[in-house]
Amino acid sequence: MTVLACVDGSRYTTAVCEYAARTANRLGTGVRVLHVLDRTTVPVEQESLELADLPGILPSELDRAEDPRLRITLQQANAMLAKSVERVQIMGVSQVESRLVFGTLSDQLSEFESNARMVVIGKRGEWEGHVTLNLGSNLERVVRASQRPTLIVPPHLRPLRKFVVAYDGGSSSEKVIDFLINDTLLLEAECHLLMVTTSESGRRNRFEAAAERLRSSGYKVIERFNVMEPGRHDEAIIAAVERNKADLLVMGAYGHSRIRNLLIGSTTTALLRGSTVPVLVVR
């Protein structure tokens, strides 16, 4: 098993590598660094290229690339992947490999995440000037396509001391609790279990049961049960992360309340744009 680090050469690339390396060190796995080149931006001569893992060594495919635009693109991609591999190795991961393929990341995920414990991707991509496009469509498609826990990271690595779990009592929230119990990746950090709801009726018991399950598994749990008027629950979640100085937000991909909409349309954009900490989405 590996941690899949999805890089694109943007200013988020270093952080993706560092978060992937830290995760791999805690899980005891290797890292696979993946770069996907958009077919529409470069001429395609090869369907799949396996690139060298050592800086300065060009794969034989580069020598066979006749189109100068493709050759330059592949040289840049190879150099970026070599630097990414080096960064992961510097952080103590010995088993590192890199791959370059053509297509879209959302289409390639099913193949490359099959052996992954977690997928790590930057909050914005290479074309981050088009903020709404990237956060509202490309990133959402990746998260929707991924069947693995997906860690969406900001451009700088931060320590992991506290994390907030956005809990709504639905099936996806229970899967988050199951994930935390079965995977000790976050066990050493302080867990703030957060429920934002418009009604207390029937919800507090599920909330307290979830908190007790986490405590029984060794987590230090701080309970945050908030009843509020209907409105922007995503803003309440972001505010709770900032107020508690958390280093990570953990949530399910879908739920049975407004949290279900966090990965649909503009609410996703608002949450990811507003959060200054990584977001871990659990399927």
Phi and psi restraints in degrees (value plus and minus 20) as a CYANA .aco file:
   2 THR   PHI    -155.2  -115.2
   2 THR   PSI     152.8   192.8
   3 VAL   PHI    -123.7   -83.7
   3 VAL   PSI     107.9   147.9
   4 LEU   PHI    -113.6   -73.6
   4 LEU   PSI      94.4   134.4
   5 ALA   PHI    -122.2   -82.2
   5 ALA   PSI      94.0   134.0
   6 CYS   PHI    -116.0   -76.0
   6 CYS   PSI      91.7   131.7
   7 VAL   PHI    -136.2   -96.2
   7 VAL   PSI     137.1   177.1
   8 ASP   PHI    -162.9  -122.9
   8 ASP   PSI     -12.7    27.3
   9 GLY   PHI      65.3   105.3
   9 GLY   PSI     -19.9    20.1
  10 SER   PHI     -98.7   -58.7
  10 SER   PSI    -199.4  -159.4
  11 ARG   PHI     -89.3   -49.3
  11 ARG   PSI     -26.6    13.4
  12 TYR   PHI    -108.3   -68.3
  12 TYR   PSI     -28.9    11.1
  13 THR   PHI     -81.3   -41.3
  13 THR   PSI     -65.7   -25.7
  14 THR   PHI     -81.0   -41.0
  14 THR   PSI     -64.2   -24.2
  15 ALA   PHI     -83.8   -43.8
  15 ALA   PSI     -60.6   -20.6
  16 VAL   PHI     -77.9   -37.9
  16 VAL   PSI     -64.9   -24.9
  17 CYS   PHI     -84.1   -44.1
  17 CYS   PSI     -61.4   -21.4
  18 GLU   PHI     -90.2   -50.2
  18 GLU   PSI     -62.7   -22.7
  19 TYR   PHI     -85.6   -45.6
  19 TYR   PSI     -60.1   -20.1
  20 ALA   PHI     -83.4   -43.4
  20 ALA   PSI     -61.7   -21.7
  21 ALA   PHI     -85.6   -45.6
  21 ALA   PSI     -64.2   -24.2
  22 ARG   PHI     -82.5   -42.5
  22 ARG   PSI     -61.3   -21.3
  23 THR   PHI     -83.6   -43.6
  23 THR   PSI     -64.7   -24.7
  24 ALA   PHI     -82.4   -42.4
  24 ALA   PSI     -60.2   -20.2
  25 ASN   PHI     -82.1   -42.1
  25 ASN   PSI     -58.8   -18.8
  26 ARG   PHI     -94.1   -54.1
  26 ARG   PSI     -51.8   -11.8
  27 LEU   PHI    -109.0   -69.0
  27 LEU   PSI     -35.4     4.6
  28 GLY   PHI      53.7    93.7
  28 GLY   PSI      16.2    56.2
  29 THR   PHI    -139.9   -99.9
  29 THR   PSI     158.4   198.4
  30 GLY   PHI    -114.5   -74.5
  30 GLY   PSI    -195.4  -155.4
  31 VAL   PHI    -148.9  -108.9
  31 VAL   PSI     115.7   155.7
  32 ARG   PHI    -131.2   -91.2
  32 ARG   PSI     103.2   143.2
  33 VAL   PHI    -117.3   -77.3
  33 VAL   PSI     103.0   143.0
  34 LEU   PHI    -140.0  -100.0
  34 LEU   PSI     111.5   151.5
  35 HIS   PHI    -145.3  -105.3
  35 HIS   PSI     106.7   146.7
  36 VAL   PHI    -130.5   -90.5
  36 VAL   PSI     101.3   141.3
  37 LEU   PHI    -111.6   -71.6
  37 LEU   PSI     110.1   150.1
  38 ASP   PHI     -87.5   -47.5
  38 ASP   PSI     105.6   145.6
  39 ARG   PHI     -79.7   -39.7
  39 ARG   PSI     -50.3   -10.3
  40 THR   PHI     -96.8   -56.8
  40 THR   PSI     -32.0     8.0
  41 THR   PHI    -125.2   -85.2
  41 THR   PSI     -35.0     5.0
  42 VAL   PHI    -156.8  -116.8
  42 VAL   PSI     129.3   169.3
  43 PRO   PHI     -88.0   -48.0
  43 PRO   PSI     117.8   157.8
  44 VAL   PHI    -124.3   -84.3
  44 VAL   PSI      98.2   138.2
  45 GLU   PHI    -129.8   -89.8
  45 GLU   PSI     -45.4    -5.4
  46 GLN   PHI    -144.9  -104.9
  46 GLN   PSI     117.3   157.3
  47 GLU   PHI     -95.5   -55.5
  47 GLU   PSI     -55.1   -15.1
  48 SER   PHI    -169.3  -129.3
  48 SER   PSI     114.0   154.0
  49 LEU   PHI    -145.5  -105.5
  49 LEU   PSI     108.8   148.8
  50 GLU   PHI    -120.2   -80.2
  50 GLU   PSI      95.2   135.2
  51 LEU   PHI    -112.2   -72.2
  51 LEU   PSI     136.2   176.2
  52 ALA   PHI     -86.2   -46.2
  52 ALA   PSI     126.7   166.7
  53 ASP   PHI    -111.8   -71.8
  53 ASP   PSI     -24.9    15.1
  54 LEU   PHI    -126.5   -86.5
  54 LEU   PSI     114.7   154.7
  55 PRO   PHI     -78.6   -38.6
  55 PRO   PSI     119.6   159.6
  56 GLY   PHI      67.7   107.7
  56 GLY   PSI     -26.2    13.8
  57 ILE   PHI    -123.0   -83.0
  57 ILE   PSI      98.8   138.8
  58 LEU   PHI    -113.0   -73.0
  58 LEU   PSI     115.2   155.2
  59 PRO   PHI     -89.0   -49.0
  59 PRO   PSI     138.4   178.4
  60 SER   PHI     -83.4   -43.4
  60 SER   PSI     -46.0    -6.0
  61 GLU   PHI     -80.3   -40.3
  61 GLU   PSI     -51.7   -11.7
  62 LEU   PHI     -84.8   -44.8
  62 LEU   PSI     -57.2   -17.2
  63 ASP   PHI     -86.8   -46.8
  63 ASP   PSI     -44.7    -4.7
  64 ARG   PHI    -113.4   -73.4
  64 ARG   PSI     -23.8    16.2
  65 ALA   PHI     -97.0   -57.0
  65 ALA   PSI      91.3   131.3
  66 GLU   PHI    -101.8   -61.8
  66 GLU   PSI     -56.4   -16.4
  67 ASP   PHI     -91.9   -51.9
  67 ASP   PSI     102.8   142.8
  68 PRO   PHI     -82.3   -42.3
  68 PRO   PSI     -50.8   -10.8
  69 ARG   PHI     -85.8   -45.8
  69 ARG   PSI     -62.7   -22.7
  70 LEU   PHI     -85.2   -45.2
  70 LEU   PSI     -61.6   -21.6
  71 ARG   PHI     -81.0   -41.0
  71 ARG   PSI     -65.6   -25.6
  72 ILE   PHI     -84.1   -44.1
  72 ILE   PSI     -63.3   -23.3
  73 THR   PHI     -80.7   -40.7
  73 THR   PSI     -63.4   -23.4
  74 LEU   PHI     -89.1   -49.1
  74 LEU   PSI     -56.7   -16.7
  75 GLN   PHI     -82.6   -42.6
  75 GLN   PSI     -63.7   -23.7
  76 GLN   PHI     -84.8   -44.8
  76 GLN   PSI     -62.3   -22.3
  77 ALA   PHI     -84.5   -44.5
  77 ALA   PSI     -61.1   -21.1
  78 ASN   PHI     -83.9   -43.9
  78 ASN   PSI     -62.7   -22.7
  79 ALA   PHI     -84.3   -44.3
  79 ALA   PSI     -61.3   -21.3
  80 MET   PHI     -85.2   -45.2
  80 MET   PSI     -61.5   -21.5
  81 LEU   PHI     -86.1   -46.1
  81 LEU   PSI     -59.1   -19.1
  82 ALA   PHI     -82.3   -42.3
  82 ALA   PSI     -61.9   -21.9
  83 LYS   PHI     -85.6   -45.6
  83 LYS   PSI     -57.4   -17.4
  84 SER   PHI     -85.2   -45.2
  84 SER   PSI     -64.5   -24.5
  85 VAL   PHI     -80.5   -40.5
  85 VAL   PSI     -63.6   -23.6
  86 GLU   PHI     -81.1   -41.1
  86 GLU   PSI     -60.7   -20.7
  87 ARG   PHI     -84.4   -44.4
  87 ARG   PSI     -61.5   -21.5
  88 VAL   PHI     -84.9   -44.9
  88 VAL   PSI     -61.6   -21.6
  89 GLN   PHI     -85.7   -45.7
  89 GLN   PSI     -58.3   -18.3
  90 ILE   PHI     -79.1   -39.1
  90 ILE   PSI     -52.2   -12.2
  91 MET   PHI    -104.9   -64.9
  91 MET   PSI      -9.3    30.7
  92 GLY   PHI      80.3   120.3
  92 GLY   PSI     -13.3    26.7
  93 VAL   PHI    -113.7   -73.7
  93 VAL   PSI     100.9   140.9
  94 SER   PHI    -108.7   -68.7
  94 SER   PSI     -52.0   -12.0
  95 GLN   PHI    -115.1   -75.1
  95 GLN   PSI      77.6   117.6
  96 VAL   PHI    -153.3  -113.3
  96 VAL   PSI     113.8   153.8
  97 GLU   PHI    -154.7  -114.7
  97 GLU   PSI     141.3   181.3
  98 SER   PHI    -152.4  -112.4
  98 SER   PSI     128.9   168.9
  99 ARG   PHI    -159.6  -119.6
  99 ARG   PSI     125.5   165.5
 100 LEU   PHI    -145.5  -105.5
 100 LEU   PSI     108.4   148.4
 101 VAL   PHI    -156.8  -116.8
 101 VAL   PSI     142.3   182.3
 102 PHE   PHI    -119.2   -79.2
 102 PHE   PSI     129.3   169.3
 103 GLY   PHI     114.5   154.5
 103 GLY   PSI    -163.7  -123.7
 104 THR   PHI    -144.4  -104.4
 104 THR   PSI     130.3   170.3
 105 LEU   PHI     -81.7   -41.7
 105 LEU   PSI     -61.8   -21.8
 106 SER   PHI     -81.9   -41.9
 106 SER   PSI     -54.8   -14.8
 107 ASP   PHI     -95.2   -55.2
 107 ASP   PSI     -50.7   -10.7
 108 GLN   PHI    -105.8   -65.8
 108 GLN   PSI     -35.2     4.8
 109 LEU   PHI     -79.1   -39.1
 109 LEU   PSI     -61.3   -21.3
 110 SER   PHI     -77.6   -37.6
 110 SER   PSI     -54.6   -14.6
 111 GLU   PHI     -97.3   -57.3
 111 GLU   PSI     -66.5   -26.5
 112 PHE   PHI    -105.3   -65.3
 112 PHE   PSI     -38.2     1.8
 113 GLU   PHI    -112.5   -72.5
 113 GLU   PSI     -21.4    18.6
 114 SER   PHI     -81.2   -41.2
 114 SER   PSI     -47.8    -7.8
 115 ASN   PHI    -130.9   -90.9
 115 ASN   PSI       1.5    41.5
 116 ALA   PHI    -125.3   -85.3
 116 ALA   PSI     119.8   159.8
 117 ARG   PHI    -100.7   -60.7
 117 ARG   PSI     -50.0   -10.0
 118 MET   PHI    -176.8  -136.8
 118 MET   PSI     129.5   169.5
 119 VAL   PHI    -128.9   -88.9
 119 VAL   PSI     112.9   152.9
 120 VAL   PHI    -138.7   -98.7
 120 VAL   PSI     109.9   149.9
 121 ILE   PHI    -163.5  -123.5
 121 ILE   PSI     129.4   169.4
 122 GLY   PHI     -93.8   -53.8
 122 GLY   PSI     132.0   172.0
 123 LYS   PHI     -81.4   -41.4
 123 LYS   PSI     -56.4   -16.4
 124 ARG   PHI    -151.7  -111.7
 124 ARG   PSI     141.7   181.7
 125 GLY   PHI    -127.1   -87.1
 125 GLY   PSI    -181.3  -141.3
 126 GLU   PHI     -79.1   -39.1
 126 GLU   PSI     -57.7   -17.7
 127 TRP   PHI    -117.9   -77.9
 127 TRP   PSI      32.3    72.3
 128 GLU   PHI     -89.8   -49.8
 128 GLU   PSI     -28.8    11.2
 129 GLY   PHI     -83.5   -43.5
 129 GLY   PSI     -50.1   -10.1
 130 HIS   PHI    -110.2   -70.2
 130 HIS   PSI      52.8    92.8
 131 VAL   PHI     -80.6   -40.6
 131 VAL   PSI     -68.8   -28.8
 132 THR   PHI     -83.0   -43.0
 132 THR   PSI     -61.6   -21.6
 133 LEU   PHI     -81.1   -41.1
 133 LEU   PSI     -68.0   -28.0
 134 ASN   PHI     -86.4   -46.4
 134 ASN   PSI     -69.9   -29.9
 135 LEU   PHI     -93.7   -53.7
 135 LEU   PSI     -52.0   -12.0
 136 GLY   PHI    -105.3   -65.3
 136 GLY   PSI     -43.2    -3.2
 137 SER   PHI    -146.6  -106.6
 137 SER   PSI     -79.3   -39.3
 138 ASN   PHI     -81.0   -41.0
 138 ASN   PSI     -72.3   -32.3
 139 LEU   PHI     -85.5   -45.5
 139 LEU   PSI     -59.9   -19.9
 140 GLU   PHI     -81.8   -41.8
 140 GLU   PSI     -61.0   -21.0
 141 ARG   PHI     -83.2   -43.2
 141 ARG   PSI     -58.3   -18.3
 142 VAL   PHI     -84.3   -44.3
 142 VAL   PSI     -66.8   -26.8
 143 VAL   PHI     -84.5   -44.5
 143 VAL   PSI     -60.1   -20.1
 144 ARG   PHI     -84.7   -44.7
 144 ARG   PSI     -58.5   -18.5
 145 ALA   PHI     -94.2   -54.2
 145 ALA   PSI     -48.8    -8.8
 146 SER   PHI     -94.1   -54.1
 146 SER   PSI     115.3   155.3
 147 GLN   PHI    -121.9   -81.9
 147 GLN   PSI     -13.9    26.1
 148 ARG   PHI    -132.6   -92.6
 148 ARG   PSI     140.2   180.2
 149 PRO   PHI     -75.0   -35.0
 149 PRO   PSI     112.5   152.5
 150 THR   PHI    -138.5   -98.5
 150 THR   PSI     103.3   143.3
 151 LEU   PHI    -122.6   -82.6
 151 LEU   PSI      96.7   136.7
 152 ILE   PHI    -123.6   -83.6
 152 ILE   PSI      99.5   139.5
 153 VAL   PHI    -137.2   -97.2
 153 VAL   PSI     130.9   170.9
 154 PRO   PHI     -98.9   -58.9
 154 PRO   PSI    -199.4  -159.4
 155 PRO   PHI     -98.5   -58.5
 155 PRO   PSI     -21.4    18.6
 156 HIS   PHI    -155.9  -115.9
 156 HIS   PSI     119.6   159.6
 157 LEU   PHI     -92.3   -52.3
 157 LEU   PSI     118.6   158.6
 158 ARG   PHI    -151.8  -111.8
 158 ARG   PSI     134.4   174.4
 159 PRO   PHI     -84.8   -44.8
 159 PRO   PSI     137.0   177.0
 160 LEU   PHI    -132.2   -92.2
 160 LEU   PSI      77.6   117.6
 161 ARG   PHI    -134.3   -94.3
 161 ARG   PSI     -53.9   -13.9
 162 LYS   PHI    -157.8  -117.8
 162 LYS   PSI     126.9   166.9
 163 PHE   PHI    -160.2  -120.2
 163 PHE   PSI     130.7   170.7
 164 VAL   PHI    -126.8   -86.8
 164 VAL   PSI     111.5   151.5
 165 VAL   PHI    -124.0   -84.0
 165 VAL   PSI      97.0   137.0
 166 ALA   PHI    -101.4   -61.4
 166 ALA   PSI      87.2   127.2
 167 TYR   PHI    -135.3   -95.3
 167 TYR   PSI     113.6   153.6
 168 ASP   PHI    -146.0  -106.0
 168 ASP   PSI     -16.5    23.5
 169 GLY   PHI      66.0   106.0
 169 GLY   PSI     -24.5    15.5
 170 GLY   PHI    -103.7   -63.7
 170 GLY   PSI     159.9   199.9
 171 SER   PHI     -83.8   -43.8
 171 SER   PSI     -57.0   -17.0
 172 SER   PHI     -88.0   -48.0
 172 SER   PSI     -54.8   -14.8
 173 SER   PHI     -86.3   -46.3
 173 SER   PSI     -58.6   -18.6
 174 GLU   PHI     -85.7   -45.7
 174 GLU   PSI     -52.2   -12.2
 175 LYS   PHI     -87.6   -47.6
 175 LYS   PSI     -53.3   -13.3
 176 VAL   PHI     -83.7   -43.7
 176 VAL   PSI     -64.5   -24.5
 177 ILE   PHI     -81.7   -41.7
 177 ILE   PSI     -63.2   -23.2
 178 ASP   PHI     -79.5   -39.5
 178 ASP   PSI     -63.4   -23.4
 179 PHE   PHI     -80.1   -40.1
 179 PHE   PSI     -65.6   -25.6
 180 LEU   PHI     -85.6   -45.6
 180 LEU   PSI     -55.5   -15.5
 181 ILE   PHI     -91.4   -51.4
 181 ILE   PSI     -60.4   -20.4
 182 ASN   PHI    -104.6   -64.6
 182 ASN   PSI     -36.9     3.1
 183 ASP   PHI    -144.9  -104.9
 183 ASP   PSI     100.7   140.7
 184 THR   PHI    -109.4   -69.4
 184 THR   PSI      -2.1    37.9
 185 LEU   PHI     -74.2   -34.2
 185 LEU   PSI     -59.4   -19.4
 186 LEU   PHI    -126.8   -86.8
 186 LEU   PSI      -8.6    31.4
 187 LEU   PHI     -80.6   -40.6
 187 LEU   PSI     -52.8   -12.8
 188 GLU   PHI    -100.0   -60.0
 188 GLU   PSI     -31.2     8.8
 189 ALA   PHI    -113.0   -73.0
 189 ALA   PSI     136.0   176.0
 190 GLU   PHI     -97.1   -57.1
 190 GLU   PSI     109.2   149.2
 191 CYS   PHI    -119.7   -79.7
 191 CYS   PSI     102.0   142.0
 192 HIS   PHI    -124.8   -84.8
 192 HIS   PSI      85.6   125.6
 193 LEU   PHI    -105.8   -65.8
 193 LEU   PSI      97.0   137.0
 194 LEU   PHI    -135.8   -95.8
 194 LEU   PSI     110.9   150.9
 195 MET   PHI    -146.9  -106.9
 195 MET   PSI     102.7   142.7
 196 VAL   PHI    -131.6   -91.6
 196 VAL   PSI      96.7   136.7
 197 THR   PHI    -163.5  -123.5
 197 THR   PSI     139.5   179.5
 198 THR   PHI    -113.1   -73.1
 198 THR   PSI     -26.7    13.3
 199 SER   PHI    -170.4  -130.4
 199 SER   PSI     120.7   160.7
 200 GLU   PHI    -105.8   -65.8
 200 GLU   PSI     -38.9     1.1
 201 SER   PHI     -78.4   -38.4
 201 SER   PSI     100.2   140.2
 202 GLY   PHI      54.1    94.1
 202 GLY   PSI     -23.1    16.9
 203 ARG   PHI    -121.1   -81.1
 203 ARG   PSI     -53.4   -13.4
 204 ARG   PHI     -83.5   -43.5
 204 ARG   PSI     -57.3   -17.3
 205 ASN   PHI     -81.6   -41.6
 205 ASN   PSI     -63.1   -23.1
 206 ARG   PHI     -85.2   -45.2
 206 ARG   PSI     -59.3   -19.3
 207 PHE   PHI     -81.9   -41.9
 207 PHE   PSI     -67.7   -27.7
 208 GLU   PHI     -87.4   -47.4
 208 GLU   PSI     -53.4   -13.4
 209 ALA   PHI     -86.0   -46.0
 209 ALA   PSI     -59.7   -19.7
 210 ALA   PHI     -84.4   -44.4
 210 ALA   PSI     -61.6   -21.6
 211 ALA   PHI     -82.3   -42.3
 211 ALA   PSI     -59.5   -19.5
 212 GLU   PHI     -89.1   -49.1
 212 GLU   PSI     -57.0   -17.0
 213 ARG   PHI     -80.7   -40.7
 213 ARG   PSI     -61.7   -21.7
 214 LEU   PHI     -87.5   -47.5
 214 LEU   PSI     -62.5   -22.5
 215 ARG   PHI     -82.5   -42.5
 215 ARG   PSI     -59.3   -19.3
 216 SER   PHI     -85.4   -45.4
 216 SER   PSI     -40.7    -0.7
 217 SER   PHI    -114.4   -74.4
 217 SER   PSI     -16.4    23.6
 218 GLY   PHI      84.5   124.5
 218 GLY   PSI     -19.5    20.5
 219 TYR   PHI    -100.0   -60.0
 219 TYR   PSI     124.2   164.2
 220 LYS   PHI    -107.4   -67.4
 220 LYS   PSI      93.4   133.4
 221 VAL   PHI    -133.3   -93.3
 221 VAL   PSI     109.4   149.4
 222 ILE   PHI    -128.7   -88.7
 222 ILE   PSI     103.6   143.6
 223 GLU   PHI    -110.4   -70.4
 223 GLU   PSI     112.8   152.8
 224 ARG   PHI    -150.0  -110.0
 224 ARG   PSI      73.8   113.8
 225 PHE   PHI    -126.3   -86.3
 225 PHE   PSI      91.5   131.5
 226 ASN   PHI    -138.0   -98.0
 226 ASN   PSI     103.6   143.6
 227 VAL   PHI    -122.6   -82.6
 227 VAL   PSI     107.0   147.0
 228 MET   PHI    -162.8  -122.8
 228 MET   PSI     146.5   186.5
 229 GLU   PHI     -89.1   -49.1
 229 GLU   PSI     135.1   175.1
 230 PRO   PHI     -76.0   -36.0
 230 PRO   PSI     119.8   159.8
 231 GLY   PHI     146.4   186.4
 231 GLY   PSI    -168.2  -128.2
 232 ARG   PHI    -101.8   -61.8
 232 ARG   PSI      67.3   107.3
 233 HIS   PHI     -87.8   -47.8
 233 HIS   PSI     -46.1    -6.1
 234 ASP   PHI     -83.0   -43.0
 234 ASP   PSI     -56.7   -16.7
 235 GLU   PHI     -86.1   -46.1
 235 GLU   PSI     -57.3   -17.3
 236 ALA   PHI     -86.1   -46.1
 236 ALA   PSI     -56.8   -16.8
 237 ILE   PHI     -86.4   -46.4
 237 ILE   PSI     -66.4   -26.4
 238 ILE   PHI     -82.5   -42.5
 238 ILE   PSI     -61.2   -21.2
 239 ALA   PHI     -82.5   -42.5
 239 ALA   PSI     -59.1   -19.1
 240 ALA   PHI     -86.4   -46.4
 240 ALA   PSI     -59.0   -19.0
 241 VAL   PHI     -80.6   -40.6
 241 VAL   PSI     -65.9   -25.9
 242 GLU   PHI     -90.0   -50.0
 242 GLU   PSI     -61.5   -21.5
 243 ARG   PHI     -83.7   -43.7
 243 ARG   PSI     -57.1   -17.1
 244 ASN   PHI    -112.4   -72.4
 244 ASN   PSI     -15.5    24.5
 245 LYS   PHI      32.9    72.9
 245 LYS   PSI      25.2    65.2
 246 ALA   PHI     -97.7   -57.7
 246 ALA   PSI     136.6   176.6
 247 ASP   PHI    -125.9   -85.9
 247 ASP   PSI     -23.3    16.7
 248 LEU   PHI    -181.0  -141.0
 248 LEU   PSI     122.7   162.7
 249 LEU   PHI    -132.9   -92.9
 249 LEU   PSI     108.3   148.3
 250 VAL   PHI    -136.6   -96.6
 250 VAL   PSI     112.0   152.0
 251 MET   PHI    -171.9  -131.9
 251 MET   PSI     141.2   181.2
 252 GLY   PHI    -104.2   -64.2
 252 GLY   PSI     139.6   179.6
 253 ALA   PHI     -90.0   -50.0
 253 ALA   PSI     -56.2   -16.2
 254 TYR   PHI    -163.6  -123.6
 254 TYR   PSI     131.6   171.6
 255 GLY   PHI    -161.6  -121.6
 255 GLY   PSI    -184.3  -144.3
 256 HIS   PHI    -132.5   -92.5
 256 HIS   PSI      -4.4    35.6
 257 SER   PHI    -156.3  -116.3
 257 SER   PSI    -178.1  -138.1
 258 ARG   PHI     -79.4   -39.4
 258 ARG   PSI     -47.7    -7.7
 259 ILE   PHI     -79.1   -39.1
 259 ILE   PSI     -45.2    -5.2
 260 ARG   PHI     -77.9   -37.9
 260 ARG   PSI     -50.1   -10.1
 261 ASN   PHI    -107.1   -67.1
 261 ASN   PSI     -20.4    19.6
 262 LEU   PHI     -86.5   -46.5
 262 LEU   PSI     -39.3     0.7
 263 LEU   PHI    -131.9   -91.9
 263 LEU   PSI       4.8    44.8
 264 ILE   PHI    -149.7  -109.7
 264 ILE   PSI      96.8   136.8
 265 GLY   PHI      48.4    88.4
 265 GLY   PSI    -163.9  -123.9
 266 SER   PHI     -89.1   -49.1
 266 SER   PSI     -43.1    -3.1
 267 THR   PHI     -85.8   -45.8
 267 THR   PSI     -55.4   -15.4
 268 THR   PHI     -80.4   -40.4
 268 THR   PSI     -67.9   -27.9
 269 THR   PHI     -78.1   -38.1
 269 THR   PSI     -63.4   -23.4
 270 ALA   PHI     -84.7   -44.7
 270 ALA   PSI     -63.3   -23.3
 271 LEU   PHI     -87.2   -47.2
 271 LEU   PSI     -68.5   -28.5
 272 LEU   PHI     -90.0   -50.0
 272 LEU   PSI     -55.7   -15.7
 273 ARG   PHI     -90.3   -50.3
 273 ARG   PSI     -57.1   -17.1
 274 GLY   PHI     -98.1   -58.1
 274 GLY   PSI     -47.4    -7.4
 275 SER   PHI     -99.6   -59.6
 275 SER   PSI     109.5   149.5
 276 THR   PHI    -117.5   -77.5
 276 THR   PSI     -18.2    21.8
 277 VAL   PHI    -136.0   -96.0
 277 VAL   PSI     142.4   182.4
 278 PRO   PHI     -81.4   -41.4
 278 PRO   PSI     131.8   171.8
 279 VAL   PHI    -139.9   -99.9
 279 VAL   PSI     102.5   142.5
 280 LEU   PHI    -122.6   -82.6
 280 LEU   PSI      94.7   134.7
 281 VAL   PHI    -121.5   -81.5
 281 VAL   PSI     102.4   142.4
 282 VAL   PHI    -126.6   -86.6
 282 VAL   PSI     106.1   146.1
